[in-house]
Amino acid sequence: ELQRFPEETVNLFKAAFTAGLVGWLYGGLPAFVSARKAFIERSHGELFQNRADAVQSAHRAGLRSFIRYGWRWSWRVTAFATIFNVVSTGLSVYRDKSTISHFAVAGGFTGALFRMHLGLQGLAGGMVFGTAFGIPAGGLLMALHSLAGETLQEKRNRERRELYEQKLAEWQSRLNVTEVLGQTENNAQGGLKMD
């Protein structure tokens, strides 16, 4: 209706991007430091042309590890956060309200999904861990929404009401124009009959 993506969808994309970035930094920075340190410890016997060449080689080794391990963490954190947000947002949009239980269900579902390969015990453990993670995460998100002054549902209802009022005003103005045209047409026809 508004010719744009819903705010929930935009928030899902933003959350996925942010999770990917955080995952990349979380996995990549420690890998960079340890790979650089390991390269320096291993390369005491190597000959380098100069100090800059040695530093460059150490940084290249660290950068390779940053990319490799950052990617491993990035896609996993992105998948986890995206699934969690899709489930919790889907429940909130479907039920038209946000509650802690939506986040608990989303956490349980995501945790179970990520531990499903470990069998029934892993599935149950992942569900418990995910639910325990989802409750405080949901509480934090709901607190942030309350600080903003308006939840997404309230905003959506307000925008829907404003759009309805705008369309109603347009319809009424068109109706008034039609009535005016009808009256002038009747007046013109009445004037022709008198002549």
N, C-alpha and C positions, 0 to 999 in steps of 0.2 A: 504494500500500500504506500509506503513512504519512499520507495525506490532506493532502498539501501539495505545492507545486511542487518539482521537483528543484533542488538548490542551483546546478547549472550554469545552469538557466533563469533563476533569480533573478539570478545574476551577469551574464548577458547583458543583462538589463534595466538593471541598475545601470551596467554599462559603457556602454550606449547613452545613458543619461541623462547620465552624466559626460562622455562625448565631446561630446554636444550642448552642454552648458554650457561646456566648455572651448573648443569651436569658436565659440560665440557671443561669448565674451569675447575670443578671439583675433582675430576679425574685427571685433567691435563697438568695442572700446576705441580702437584706432588710428583708426578711422573717426570716432568721437566727437570725438577730439582734433583731427583735421585739419579736420572740418566746422566745429567751433566756431572754430578759428583762421581758416578761410576766411571765415566769416560776419563775424567781427570786422574782417578786412581789407577786405571788400566794403562794409561798412555805415558807413563813416566819414561819408558825406554824409547818411545818414538821420537823421530826427528821431525821438527817442523821448520819451515823456512824462517819464520819469525814469530813473535808473540801474538800478533794479530791472527795468523793462520791457526795457531793453537786455540785461541779463544773462539774463532769461527767454527772450528771443528767441534769444540765442546758445545757450542750453541746449536749447531746442526743436530748433534746427537740428542740434545734436550728437546729440540723442536720436533724431531721424529717421534719421540715418546709422548710429547704433548699432544700431537695430532692423533696418534694411535690410541692411547689410553683415554684421551678426552673424548674421542668418538665413541669408544665403548661405553663410557658413562653417559654421554649425551643422549644417545638414542634410547637407552633404558630409562633414564629419568624423564625424557620427553614422553615416552609411551606410558609410563606410570602416571604422570601428572595429567596427560590428555585423557586417559581412560577414566581416571578419578573425576576430572572436571566434566566430562561428557555425561557420566552417570548422574552426578549430583545436580548438574544443570538441567538435564533431561527430566529428572524427578521434580525439580522445583518448577520448571515450566509446565509440566503436565498437571501438577497439583495446584499451580498458581500460588505457591507460598514456599518459603524457605524455612526448614527446620533442621535441627541437629541430626535427626534421624536420617535425612537424605545423605548427609556427609558420612554418617556411620555406615550406611548401606553401600555407598560408593567406595569407601575405604575397604570394607569387607570383600566386596566384589573384586576390586583391583588386587588386593592382597591374595585372594584365593586364585585369581587368574595367573598371577606371577609365580605362585608356588604349586601350581597344579602338577607340574612335571615331577614333583617329589612324592606323588601318590596321595592317598587319602589323608594321611597325617600331615603332609605338607599343605594340602588344600585347607584343612581345618586350622592349622597354625597360621597360614597366610590370612585366612578370614579373621581370626582373632586379632592378629597383629594389625591388619588393615583397619578393622573396626576401632581398635584402640588408637590408631593414628588418625582416623577420620574424625573422631569426636573433637579433639582439640583443634584440628585444622578447620573444621566447620565452625567451631566457636570463634576462632580468630577471624575467619572470613565474615561471619555475621557481625562481629564487633566492628570490623572495618566498614561494612555497609551501613551500620547504624551511625558511625561517625560521619559518613558522607551525607547523612540527613534524609536519604531516600533510598529504599531498596529497589532492586531491579523490577520487581513486580509492581511496586507503587509507581515507578517511572513509566513502565509499559502501560498501566491502566490510565495514568494521566495523559500520556501521548495519544492513546486510543480515544479517550474522551475529547481531547482537543481536536483530533482529526474528525470525529463525529460531529462536533459542533461547527467546525469549519465547513464540512460538506452540507450540513443542514442549512447554514447561512447561505451558501451558494445556491442550494436548491430553492430556498425561499425567495432569493433575489431573482432567479430565473422564473419562478412562478409569478412574481409581481410583474416582471416584464411581459410575460404572456398575457396576464390579465389586462395590462395597459394596452397592449396591441389589440386584444379582443375588443376592448371598449372603443378604441379609435376606429376599428374596422366597422363596428356596429354604427357608430356615429356617421361614418362616411356612407354606409349603405342607407341609413335613414335619411341623410341629406339628398341622396340621389332619388329616392322614392318621392320626396317632396317636390323636386323639380319636375 
